Amino acid sequence: MSPEINKVVRLLEDLPLEGVCSGSLGVIVAVFSEPKEAYEVEFCDEKGAITAQVALRSSQFEVMT
């Protein structure tokens, strides 16, 4: 499944500076093609508050089905 806006993704690596751990679920909110392909992903807590918003390469997450 290809990464697209509103797709749920699972993080494949820890991002300690952003406070997000491997296995965390997030949602793609933007897709960038320049200067390199990247995806802006929002991570939320269990109450729905945004805890991090990070630009990631596709190798750093997997799209959930």
Secondary structure, DSSP 8 states (H G I E B T S, - for coil): ----TT-EEEE-S-BTTTTB-TT-EEEEEEEE-SSS-EEEEEEE-TTS-EEEEEEE-GGGEEE--
